Amino acid sequence: MLSDFNTAQKALRTSSSKLNIKAVNGCCYGKDRKPDKGAYFKYCGQRFWEFISGDPNLFIEIIEPLGHRAKEKNDEFTKSYSRVINKFTSEFSAAFCDENGDIDWTKLVRLNSAIDLPKPKKVRARQ
């Protein structure tokens, strides 16, 4: 990262730009009591959020909306995950379980390890 910072600074200096370039390494959380690292600044937590927004309280104000958004995404994920598990379970049961719901281990191991697989039989839905 430091090498990339130095390369970018050199390129910008040689472009006849009058810009004063200082690289910044930003971190959304944490603390660093000495952000000036010489060749760059490292802003963590509150300093980072204030640097990008100008608002010294953004690091607190952003938490509640993020929490609500995370819950929404988590609920969506849980529903989607449940659907996939249900579908997988249904397909697995139809292919590798007998009418009592017991796993047919021979069939499963044969699928996974046999040299010559028998032709699959049509699976009928249970009624």
Secondary structure, 3 states (H helix, E strand, C coil): CHHHHHHHHHHHHCCCCCCCCCEEEEECCCCCCCCECCCEEEEECHHHHHHHHCCCCHHHHCHHHHHHHHHHHHHHHHHHHHHHHHHHHHHHHHHHECCCCCECHHHHHHHHHCCCCCCCCCCCCCC
